[in-house]
Amino acid sequence: MKPFRETELFRITNRKITAVLRNYPWPIKHWIFKQNPVHTRKDAPSLVAILCPARHFQEGCWALWSWVRFLTQHVQPMLMVDGKISDEMREQFHRLFPDGEIREVSELIERSLLRKELGEFVKVNWTAKKIAALHPLQKDKHVLYADCDVICFNQPTDLIACMENPSNGRYLWDEHGYEVDPWFQERGKEVGIIATKHFNSGLIWIPENSFSDELLLSSLNGWTAKENSHFSEQTLLSLLAIYSGAEALDSKKHILSWDG
């Protein structure tokens, strides 16, 4: 019998509780715009990119600020917004990150040379926008990607070392893990990759142009909506990362917790 935290009931219950807590209008959410502007290098070879829905714009800014304050000499900040960016949002963002970029996810997807091939996947699987947006970004720069609920509390020394000497990618290790998508698991086996349930796509270091277009195309070839699952995006992203040589971050320094 599976431990409760590995069951579908736990996952659904956890998501519902998280949604209620996240969407509550806590006063602290607005405090991010009281912080001093964070200046960064416009010519930085790396991006720190956060993806957030438009309704979670404040959380996205908090997450981005938490990382950028430690990485001012290494990165250019980017907030990728899934939805429409209002004039007020742009003004608030640029006041906080004068040297940063705020872009709509749809605009980034249009930049991808594989937007046609990714189109059906994005249409069916809402989390697939992450891959579609990151694909063009990593063509030009190293990318440190984090979800908008992934916060940096201390100097990220391991990731700074990656930025100063770019080599292999890194990803967040989930000790418990859930499942892998069966379709993409089989695509991985075809190229000698064993998909792991311990890969978490909430935090990834992607060296410039390290994602294989060939693997992405072959993995999506023949994919239809009936193959879709909750773990499709994460499993495909794990294949791209691991195929490029990515390794897990130290789980003692980069903590993933479901304990609230």
ChimeraX commands (.cxc) that place a marker at each C-alpha (Angstrom):
marker #1 position 0.00,0.00,0.00 radius 0.5
marker #1 position 1.34,3.43,-0.97 radius 0.5
marker #1 position 2.15,6.00,1.73 radius 0.5
marker #1 position -0.62,8.62,1.83 radius 0.5
marker #1 position 1.62,11.38,0.43 radius 0.5
marker #1 position 2.11,9.30,-2.73 radius 0.5
marker #1 position -1.60,8.80,-3.39 radius 0.5
marker #1 position -3.84,10.65,-5.80 radius 0.5
marker #1 position -6.05,11.72,-2.89 radius 0.5
marker #1 position -3.10,13.46,-1.21 radius 0.5
marker #1 position -2.14,15.21,-4.45 radius 0.5
marker #1 position -5.68,16.50,-5.07 radius 0.5
marker #1 position -6.21,17.55,-1.44 radius 0.5
marker #1 position -2.84,19.26,-1.31 radius 0.5
marker #1 position -3.56,21.20,-4.52 radius 0.5
marker #1 position -6.95,22.38,-3.23 radius 0.5
marker #1 position -5.56,23.59,0.09 radius 0.5
marker #1 position -2.61,25.25,-1.64 radius 0.5
marker #1 position -4.94,27.04,-4.06 radius 0.5
marker #1 position -7.01,28.49,-1.21 radius 0.5
marker #1 position -3.94,29.70,0.69 radius 0.5
marker #1 position -2.24,31.06,-2.42 radius 0.5
marker #1 position -5.25,33.01,-3.67 radius 0.5
marker #1 position -6.07,34.61,-0.32 radius 0.5
marker #1 position -5.23,38.37,-0.48 radius 0.5
marker #1 position -2.51,38.35,2.19 radius 0.5
marker #1 position -1.26,41.93,2.83 radius 0.5
marker #1 position 2.37,40.79,2.52 radius 0.5
marker #1 position 1.85,40.14,-1.19 radius 0.5
marker #1 position 1.84,43.89,-1.85 radius 0.5
marker #1 position 4.99,44.53,0.16 radius 0.5
marker #1 position 7.20,43.41,-2.71 radius 0.5
marker #1 position 6.68,46.77,-4.41 radius 0.5
marker #1 position 8.04,48.55,-1.32 radius 0.5
marker #1 position 11.46,46.97,-1.84 radius 0.5
marker #1 position 14.35,49.00,-3.25 radius 0.5
marker #1 position 15.07,48.57,-6.99 radius 0.5
marker #1 position 17.50,45.75,-7.81 radius 0.5
marker #1 position 20.02,46.70,-10.50 radius 0.5
marker #1 position 21.63,43.98,-12.59 radius 0.5
marker #1 position 23.94,43.58,-15.59 radius 0.5
marker #1 position 22.19,44.10,-18.91 radius 0.5
marker #1 position 24.99,42.16,-20.60 radius 0.5
marker #1 position 24.81,39.21,-18.21 radius 0.5
marker #1 position 25.30,35.84,-19.97 radius 0.5
marker #1 position 22.56,34.24,-17.88 radius 0.5
marker #1 position 18.87,34.81,-17.25 radius 0.5
marker #1 position 16.93,34.06,-14.11 radius 0.5
marker #1 position 13.43,33.42,-15.40 radius 0.5
marker #1 position 10.25,32.97,-13.39 radius 0.5
marker #1 position 6.95,31.82,-14.90 radius 0.5
marker #1 position 3.69,32.90,-13.29 radius 0.5
marker #1 position 0.03,33.24,-14.25 radius 0.5
marker #1 position -1.07,36.87,-14.55 radius 0.5
marker #1 position -3.19,36.46,-11.40 radius 0.5
marker #1 position -0.03,35.52,-9.46 radius 0.5
marker #1 position 2.02,38.49,-10.68 radius 0.5
marker #1 position 2.90,39.58,-7.13 radius 0.5
marker #1 position 4.13,36.08,-6.21 radius 0.5
marker #1 position 6.17,36.03,-9.41 radius 0.5
marker #1 position 7.84,39.32,-8.45 radius 0.5
marker #1 position 8.55,38.01,-4.93 radius 0.5
marker #1 position 10.16,34.85,-6.31 radius 0.5
marker #1 position 12.23,36.75,-8.88 radius 0.5
marker #1 position 13.38,39.29,-6.27 radius 0.5
marker #1 position 14.38,36.49,-3.88 radius 0.5
marker #1 position 16.82,35.12,-6.50 radius 0.5
marker #1 position 18.04,38.30,-8.16 radius 0.5
marker #1 position 19.14,39.99,-4.90 radius 0.5
marker #1 position 21.88,37.32,-4.61 radius 0.5
marker #1 position 22.79,37.26,-8.33 radius 0.5
marker #1 position 23.07,40.91,-9.40 radius 0.5
marker #1 position 26.45,40.35,-11.10 radius 0.5
marker #1 position 25.46,37.12,-12.81 radius 0.5
marker #1 position 21.98,37.40,-14.28 radius 0.5
marker #1 position 19.41,39.50,-16.05 radius 0.5
marker #1 position 15.92,39.04,-14.53 radius 0.5
marker #1 position 12.95,37.96,-16.62 radius 0.5
marker #1 position 9.34,37.45,-15.57 radius 0.5
marker #1 position 7.31,35.29,-17.96 radius 0.5
marker #1 position 3.61,35.97,-17.52 radius 0.5
marker #1 position 0.96,33.54,-18.66 radius 0.5
marker #1 position -1.74,36.04,-19.60 radius 0.5
marker #1 position -2.09,39.71,-20.41 radius 0.5
marker #1 position 0.44,42.14,-18.91 radius 0.5
marker #1 position -1.23,45.41,-17.91 radius 0.5
marker #1 position 0.47,48.82,-17.99 radius 0.5
marker #1 position 0.37,48.86,-14.19 radius 0.5
marker #1 position 2.15,45.50,-14.02 radius 0.5
marker #1 position 4.88,46.73,-16.39 radius 0.5
marker #1 position 5.38,49.88,-14.35 radius 0.5
marker #1 position 5.59,47.94,-11.07 radius 0.5
marker #1 position 7.99,45.41,-12.56 radius 0.5
marker #1 position 10.41,47.93,-14.04 radius 0.5
marker #1 position 10.40,49.99,-10.85 radius 0.5
marker #1 position 11.59,46.88,-9.00 radius 0.5
marker #1 position 13.84,45.47,-11.76 radius 0.5
marker #1 position 15.07,48.45,-13.86 radius 0.5
marker #1 position 17.28,46.21,-16.02 radius 0.5
marker #1 position 14.87,43.29,-16.32 radius 0.5
marker #1 position 12.38,42.03,-18.89 radius 0.5
marker #1 position 8.74,41.14,-18.49 radius 0.5
marker #1 position 7.26,39.10,-21.34 radius 0.5
marker #1 position 4.00,37.34,-22.09 radius 0.5
marker #1 position 4.44,33.60,-22.47 radius 0.5
marker #1 position 2.54,33.63,-25.76 radius 0.5
marker #1 position 5.15,36.01,-27.19 radius 0.5
marker #1 position 8.01,33.72,-26.15 radius 0.5
marker #1 position 6.29,30.68,-27.64 radius 0.5
marker #1 position 5.98,32.52,-30.95 radius 0.5
marker #1 position 9.77,32.91,-30.94 radius 0.5
marker #1 position 10.32,29.16,-30.79 radius 0.5
marker #1 position 11.37,27.57,-34.06 radius 0.5
marker #1 position 9.41,24.52,-32.92 radius 0.5
marker #1 position 6.20,26.37,-32.08 radius 0.5
marker #1 position 4.26,24.34,-34.66 radius 0.5
marker #1 position 5.47,21.02,-33.25 radius 0.5
marker #1 position 4.85,22.21,-29.69 radius 0.5
marker #1 position 1.44,23.65,-30.53 radius 0.5
marker #1 position -0.74,20.60,-29.83 radius 0.5
marker #1 position 1.16,19.76,-26.66 radius 0.5
marker #1 position 0.71,23.30,-25.31 radius 0.5
marker #1 position -2.95,23.33,-26.32 radius 0.5
marker #1 position -3.72,20.13,-24.41 radius 0.5
marker #1 position -1.33,20.35,-21.45 radius 0.5
marker #1 position -1.37,23.74,-19.70 radius 0.5
marker #1 position 1.98,23.18,-17.97 radius 0.5
marker #1 position 3.66,22.55,-21.34 radius 0.5
marker #1 position 3.95,26.32,-21.77 radius 0.5
marker #1 position 7.02,26.09,-19.54 radius 0.5
marker #1 position 8.92,24.00,-22.11 radius 0.5
marker #1 position 7.63,26.08,-25.02 radius 0.5
marker #1 position 8.79,29.32,-23.36 radius 0.5
marker #1 position 12.16,28.00,-22.17 radius 0.5
marker #1 position 13.06,26.46,-25.51 radius 0.5
marker #1 position 13.78,29.79,-27.31 radius 0.5
marker #1 position 15.33,31.40,-24.19 radius 0.5
marker #1 position 18.01,28.73,-23.79 radius 0.5
marker #1 position 19.01,29.13,-27.44 radius 0.5
marker #1 position 20.69,32.46,-26.64 radius 0.5
marker #1 position 21.63,32.41,-22.93 radius 0.5
marker #1 position 22.13,30.21,-19.91 radius 0.5
marker #1 position 18.86,30.07,-18.00 radius 0.5
marker #1 position 18.12,29.59,-14.32 radius 0.5
marker #1 position 14.42,28.80,-14.25 radius 0.5
marker #1 position 12.21,28.69,-11.15 radius 0.5
marker #1 position 8.47,28.36,-10.59 radius 0.5
marker #1 position 6.85,31.32,-8.84 radius 0.5
marker #1 position 6.55,29.32,-5.61 radius 0.5
marker #1 position 10.28,28.55,-5.44 radius 0.5
marker #1 position 12.06,31.04,-3.17 radius 0.5
marker #1 position 15.77,31.65,-2.54 radius 0.5
marker #1 position 16.65,32.36,1.12 radius 0.5
marker #1 position 20.46,32.16,1.03 radius 0.5
marker #1 position 23.36,32.69,-1.36 radius 0.5
marker #1 position 22.91,29.94,-4.02 radius 0.5
marker #1 position 26.61,29.03,-4.13 radius 0.5
marker #1 position 26.20,25.85,-6.21 radius 0.5
marker #1 position 24.25,27.70,-8.90 radius 0.5
marker #1 position 26.67,30.64,-8.87 radius 0.5
marker #1 position 29.45,28.13,-9.55 radius 0.5
marker #1 position 27.44,26.86,-12.52 radius 0.5
marker #1 position 27.07,30.41,-13.84 radius 0.5
marker #1 position 30.77,31.16,-13.50 radius 0.5
marker #1 position 31.79,27.88,-15.15 radius 0.5
marker #1 position 28.85,26.68,-17.27 radius 0.5
marker #1 position 28.92,22.95,-17.89 radius 0.5
marker #1 position 26.11,20.52,-17.16 radius 0.5
marker #1 position 22.60,21.45,-16.13 radius 0.5
marker #1 position 21.11,21.04,-12.67 radius 0.5
marker #1 position 17.62,20.25,-11.39 radius 0.5
marker #1 position 15.68,20.05,-8.15 radius 0.5
marker #1 position 15.57,16.59,-6.56 radius 0.5
marker #1 position 12.24,15.43,-5.15 radius 0.5
marker #1 position 12.96,12.79,-2.53 radius 0.5
marker #1 position 9.44,11.33,-2.66 radius 0.5
marker #1 position 8.48,11.94,-6.27 radius 0.5
marker #1 position 5.21,10.88,-7.83 radius 0.5
marker #1 position 5.01,9.22,-11.21 radius 0.5
marker #1 position 6.44,9.53,-14.69 radius 0.5
marker #1 position 4.39,9.87,-17.84 radius 0.5
marker #1 position 4.28,6.48,-19.64 radius 0.5
marker #1 position 4.42,7.95,-23.17 radius 0.5
marker #1 position 7.54,10.01,-22.54 radius 0.5
marker #1 position 9.02,7.27,-20.38 radius 0.5
marker #1 position 9.01,5.03,-23.47 radius 0.5
marker #1 position 10.47,7.82,-25.63 radius 0.5
marker #1 position 13.28,8.11,-23.11 radius 0.5
marker #1 position 14.04,4.39,-23.25 radius 0.5
marker #1 position 14.44,4.68,-27.02 radius 0.5
marker #1 position 17.48,6.93,-26.52 radius 0.5
marker #1 position 18.79,5.22,-23.39 radius 0.5
marker #1 position 17.33,7.58,-20.77 radius 0.5
marker #1 position 15.60,6.24,-17.68 radius 0.5
marker #1 position 12.96,8.78,-16.66 radius 0.5
marker #1 position 12.98,9.44,-12.92 radius 0.5
marker #1 position 10.07,10.41,-10.70 radius 0.5
marker #1 position 12.55,12.36,-8.54 radius 0.5
marker #1 position 13.07,15.08,-11.17 radius 0.5
marker #1 position 11.22,18.27,-10.23 radius 0.5
marker #1 position 10.91,20.99,-12.84 radius 0.5
marker #1 position 10.36,23.76,-10.27 radius 0.5
marker #1 position 14.05,24.71,-10.37 radius 0.5
marker #1 position 16.36,24.05,-13.32 radius 0.5
marker #1 position 19.73,25.38,-14.48 radius 0.5
marker #1 position 19.87,25.14,-18.29 radius 0.5
marker #1 position 23.21,25.84,-20.02 radius 0.5
marker #1 position 22.93,27.73,-23.30 radius 0.5
marker #1 position 21.53,25.67,-26.20 radius 0.5
marker #1 position 21.69,22.41,-24.22 radius 0.5
marker #1 position 18.20,21.12,-25.03 radius 0.5
marker #1 position 18.20,18.70,-27.93 radius 0.5
marker #1 position 15.77,19.74,-30.69 radius 0.5
marker #1 position 16.04,16.24,-32.13 radius 0.5
marker #1 position 14.99,14.62,-28.85 radius 0.5
marker #1 position 12.16,17.11,-28.36 radius 0.5
marker #1 position 10.81,16.43,-31.84 radius 0.5
marker #1 position 11.14,12.64,-31.62 radius 0.5
marker #1 position 9.47,12.61,-28.19 radius 0.5
marker #1 position 6.48,14.59,-29.47 radius 0.5
marker #1 position 6.20,12.66,-32.74 radius 0.5
marker #1 position 2.90,10.78,-32.65 radius 0.5
marker #1 position 1.83,12.31,-29.35 radius 0.5
marker #1 position -1.90,13.05,-29.10 radius 0.5
marker #1 position -4.29,14.29,-26.42 radius 0.5
marker #1 position -5.09,10.73,-25.32 radius 0.5
marker #1 position -1.47,10.36,-24.16 radius 0.5
marker #1 position -1.70,13.44,-21.95 radius 0.5
marker #1 position -1.20,13.11,-18.21 radius 0.5
marker #1 position -0.53,15.31,-15.19 radius 0.5
marker #1 position 3.16,14.37,-15.46 radius 0.5
marker #1 position 3.66,14.86,-19.22 radius 0.5
marker #1 position 5.47,18.21,-19.08 radius 0.5
marker #1 position 7.72,17.28,-16.16 radius 0.5
marker #1 position 8.71,13.93,-17.66 radius 0.5
marker #1 position 9.52,15.45,-21.06 radius 0.5
marker #1 position 11.53,18.22,-19.41 radius 0.5
marker #1 position 13.42,15.61,-17.39 radius 0.5
marker #1 position 14.37,13.81,-20.62 radius 0.5
marker #1 position 15.70,17.02,-22.18 radius 0.5
marker #1 position 17.68,17.90,-19.05 radius 0.5
marker #1 position 19.10,14.45,-18.31 radius 0.5
marker #1 position 19.94,13.84,-21.99 radius 0.5
marker #1 position 22.06,17.02,-21.86 radius 0.5
marker #1 position 23.93,15.72,-18.81 radius 0.5
marker #1 position 22.02,17.52,-16.06 radius 0.5
marker #1 position 22.55,16.38,-12.48 radius 0.5
marker #1 position 20.49,16.76,-9.31 radius 0.5
marker #1 position 21.19,19.68,-6.99 radius 0.5
marker #1 position 22.24,18.93,-3.42 radius 0.5
marker #1 position 18.94,18.15,-1.68 radius 0.5
marker #1 position 20.32,19.41,1.65 radius 0.5
marker #1 position 20.74,22.91,0.20 radius 0.5
marker #1 position 17.80,22.98,-2.22 radius 0.5
marker #1 position 14.79,21.76,-0.29 radius 0.5
marker #1 position 11.44,20.62,-1.64 radius 0.5
marker #1 position 8.77,20.13,1.00 radius 0.5
marker #1 position 5.09,19.20,0.96 radius 0.5
marker #1 position 4.73,19.82,4.68 radius 0.5
marker #1 position 3.22,23.31,4.32 radius 0.5
marker link #1:1,2 radius 0.2
marker link #1:2,3 radius 0.2
marker link #1:3,4 radius 0.2
marker link #1:4,5 radius 0.2
marker link #1:5,6 radius 0.2
marker link #1:6,7 radius 0.2
marker link #1:7,8 radius 0.2
marker link #1:8,9 radius 0.2
marker link #1:9,10 radius 0.2
marker link #1:10,11 radius 0.2
marker link #1:11,12 radius 0.2
marker link #1:12,13 radius 0.2
marker link #1:13,14 radius 0.2
marker link #1:14,15 radius 0.2
marker link #1:15,16 radius 0.2
marker link #1:16,17 radius 0.2
marker link #1:17,18 radius 0.2
marker link #1:18,19 radius 0.2
marker link #1:19,20 radius 0.2
marker link #1:20,21 radius 0.2
marker link #1:21,22 radius 0.2
marker link #1:22,23 radius 0.2
marker link #1:23,24 radius 0.2
marker link #1:24,25 radius 0.2
marker link #1:25,26 radius 0.2
marker link #1:26,27 radius 0.2
marker link #1:27,28 radius 0.2
marker link #1:28,29 radius 0.2
marker link #1:29,30 radius 0.2
marker link #1:30,31 radius 0.2
marker link #1:31,32 radius 0.2
marker link #1:32,33 radius 0.2
marker link #1:33,34 radius 0.2
marker link #1:34,35 radius 0.2
marker link #1:35,36 radius 0.2
marker link #1:36,37 radius 0.2
marker link #1:37,38 radius 0.2
marker link #1:38,39 radius 0.2
marker link #1:39,40 radius 0.2
marker link #1:40,41 radius 0.2
marker link #1:41,42 radius 0.2
marker link #1:42,43 radius 0.2
marker link #1:43,44 radius 0.2
marker link #1:44,45 radius 0.2
marker link #1:45,46 radius 0.2
marker link #1:46,47 radius 0.2
marker link #1:47,48 radius 0.2
marker link #1:48,49 radius 0.2
marker link #1:49,50 radius 0.2
marker link #1:50,51 radius 0.2
marker link #1:51,52 radius 0.2
marker link #1:52,53 radius 0.2
marker link #1:53,54 radius 0.2
marker link #1:54,55 radius 0.2
marker link #1:55,56 radius 0.2
marker link #1:56,57 radius 0.2
marker link #1:57,58 radius 0.2
marker link #1:58,59 radius 0.2
marker link #1:59,60 radius 0.2
marker link #1:60,61 radius 0.2
marker link #1:61,62 radius 0.2
marker link #1:62,63 radius 0.2
marker link #1:63,64 radius 0.2
marker link #1:64,65 radius 0.2
marker link #1:65,66 radius 0.2
marker link #1:66,67 radius 0.2
marker link #1:67,68 radius 0.2
marker link #1:68,69 radius 0.2
marker link #1:69,70 radius 0.2
marker link #1:70,71 radius 0.2
marker link #1:71,72 radius 0.2
marker link #1:72,73 radius 0.2
marker link #1:73,74 radius 0.2
marker link #1:74,75 radius 0.2
marker link #1:75,76 radius 0.2
marker link #1:76,77 radius 0.2
marker link #1:77,78 radius 0.2
marker link #1:78,79 radius 0.2
marker link #1:79,80 radius 0.2
marker link #1:80,81 radius 0.2
marker link #1:81,82 radius 0.2
marker link #1:82,83 radius 0.2
marker link #1:83,84 radius 0.2
marker link #1:84,85 radius 0.2
marker link #1:85,86 radius 0.2
marker link #1:86,87 radius 0.2
marker link #1:87,88 radius 0.2
marker link #1:88,89 radius 0.2
marker link #1:89,90 radius 0.2
marker link #1:90,91 radius 0.2
marker link #1:91,92 radius 0.2
marker link #1:92,93 radius 0.2
marker link #1:93,94 radius 0.2
marker link #1:94,95 radius 0.2
marker link #1:95,96 radius 0.2
marker link #1:96,97 radius 0.2
marker link #1:97,98 radius 0.2
marker link #1:98,99 radius 0.2
marker link #1:99,100 radius 0.2
marker link #1:100,101 radius 0.2
marker link #1:101,102 radius 0.2
marker link #1:102,103 radius 0.2
marker link #1:103,104 radius 0.2
marker link #1:104,105 radius 0.2
marker link #1:105,106 radius 0.2
marker link #1:106,107 radius 0.2
marker link #1:107,108 radius 0.2
marker link #1:108,109 radius 0.2
marker link #1:109,110 radius 0.2
marker link #1:110,111 radius 0.2
marker link #1:111,112 radius 0.2
marker link #1:112,113 radius 0.2
marker link #1:113,114 radius 0.2
marker link #1:114,115 radius 0.2
marker link #1:115,116 radius 0.2
marker link #1:116,117 radius 0.2
marker link #1:117,118 radius 0.2
marker link #1:118,119 radius 0.2
marker link #1:119,120 radius 0.2
marker link #1:120,121 radius 0.2
marker link #1:121,122 radius 0.2
marker link #1:122,123 radius 0.2
marker link #1:123,124 radius 0.2
marker link #1:124,125 radius 0.2
marker link #1:125,126 radius 0.2
marker link #1:126,127 radius 0.2
marker link #1:127,128 radius 0.2
marker link #1:128,129 radius 0.2
marker link #1:129,130 radius 0.2
marker link #1:130,131 radius 0.2
marker link #1:131,132 radius 0.2
marker link #1:132,133 radius 0.2
marker link #1:133,134 radius 0.2
marker link #1:134,135 radius 0.2
marker link #1:135,136 radius 0.2
marker link #1:136,137 radius 0.2
marker link #1:137,138 radius 0.2
marker link #1:138,139 radius 0.2
marker link #1:139,140 radius 0.2
marker link #1:140,141 radius 0.2
marker link #1:141,142 radius 0.2
marker link #1:142,143 radius 0.2
marker link #1:143,144 radius 0.2
marker link #1:144,145 radius 0.2
marker link #1:145,146 radius 0.2
marker link #1:146,147 radius 0.2
marker link #1:147,148 radius 0.2
marker link #1:148,149 radius 0.2
marker link #1:149,150 radius 0.2
marker link #1:150,151 radius 0.2
marker link #1:151,152 radius 0.2
marker link #1:152,153 radius 0.2
marker link #1:153,154 radius 0.2
marker link #1:154,155 radius 0.2
marker link #1:155,156 radius 0.2
marker link #1:156,157 radius 0.2
marker link #1:157,158 radius 0.2
marker link #1:158,159 radius 0.2
marker link #1:159,160 radius 0.2
marker link #1:160,161 radius 0.2
marker link #1:161,162 radius 0.2
marker link #1:162,163 radius 0.2
marker link #1:163,164 radius 0.2
marker link #1:164,165 radius 0.2
marker link #1:165,166 radius 0.2
marker link #1:166,167 radius 0.2
marker link #1:167,168 radius 0.2
marker link #1:168,169 radius 0.2
marker link #1:169,170 radius 0.2
marker link #1:170,171 radius 0.2
marker link #1:171,172 radius 0.2
marker link #1:172,173 radius 0.2
marker link #1:173,174 radius 0.2
marker link #1:174,175 radius 0.2
marker link #1:175,176 radius 0.2
marker link #1:176,177 radius 0.2
marker link #1:177,178 radius 0.2
marker link #1:178,179 radius 0.2
marker link #1:179,180 radius 0.2
marker link #1:180,181 radius 0.2
marker link #1:181,182 radius 0.2
marker link #1:182,183 radius 0.2
marker link #1:183,184 radius 0.2
marker link #1:184,185 radius 0.2
marker link #1:185,186 radius 0.2
marker link #1:186,187 radius 0.2
marker link #1:187,188 radius 0.2
marker link #1:188,189 radius 0.2
marker link #1:189,190 radius 0.2
marker link #1:190,191 radius 0.2
marker link #1:191,192 radius 0.2
marker link #1:192,193 radius 0.2
marker link #1:193,194 radius 0.2
marker link #1:194,195 radius 0.2
marker link #1:195,196 radius 0.2
marker link #1:196,197 radius 0.2
marker link #1:197,198 radius 0.2
marker link #1:198,199 radius 0.2
marker link #1:199,200 radius 0.2
marker link #1:200,201 radius 0.2
marker link #1:201,202 radius 0.2
marker link #1:202,203 radius 0.2
marker link #1:203,204 radius 0.2
marker link #1:204,205 radius 0.2
marker link #1:205,206 radius 0.2
marker link #1:206,207 radius 0.2
marker link #1:207,208 radius 0.2
marker link #1:208,209 radius 0.2
marker link #1:209,210 radius 0.2
marker link #1:210,211 radius 0.2
marker link #1:211,212 radius 0.2
marker link #1:212,213 radius 0.2
marker link #1:213,214 radius 0.2
marker link #1:214,215 radius 0.2
marker link #1:215,216 radius 0.2
marker link #1:216,217 radius 0.2
marker link #1:217,218 radius 0.2
marker link #1:218,219 radius 0.2
marker link #1:219,220 radius 0.2
marker link #1:220,221 radius 0.2
marker link #1:221,222 radius 0.2
marker link #1:222,223 radius 0.2
marker link #1:223,224 radius 0.2
marker link #1:224,225 radius 0.2
marker link #1:225,226 radius 0.2
marker link #1:226,227 radius 0.2
marker link #1:227,228 radius 0.2
marker link #1:228,229 radius 0.2
marker link #1:229,230 radius 0.2
marker link #1:230,231 radius 0.2
marker link #1:231,232 radius 0.2
marker link #1:232,233 radius 0.2
marker link #1:233,234 radius 0.2
marker link #1:234,235 radius 0.2
marker link #1:235,236 radius 0.2
marker link #1:236,237 radius 0.2
marker link #1:237,238 radius 0.2
marker link #1:238,239 radius 0.2
marker link #1:239,240 radius 0.2
marker link #1:240,241 radius 0.2
marker link #1:241,242 radius 0.2
marker link #1:242,243 radius 0.2
marker link #1:243,244 radius 0.2
marker link #1:244,245 radius 0.2
marker link #1:245,246 radius 0.2
marker link #1:246,247 radius 0.2
marker link #1:247,248 radius 0.2
marker link #1:248,249 radius 0.2
marker link #1:249,250 radius 0.2
marker link #1:250,251 radius 0.2
marker link #1:251,252 radius 0.2
marker link #1:252,253 radius 0.2
marker link #1:253,254 radius 0.2
marker link #1:254,255 radius 0.2
marker link #1:255,256 radius 0.2
marker link #1:256,257 radius 0.2
marker link #1:257,258 radius 0.2
marker link #1:258,259 radius 0.2
marker link #1:259,260 radius 0.2
view
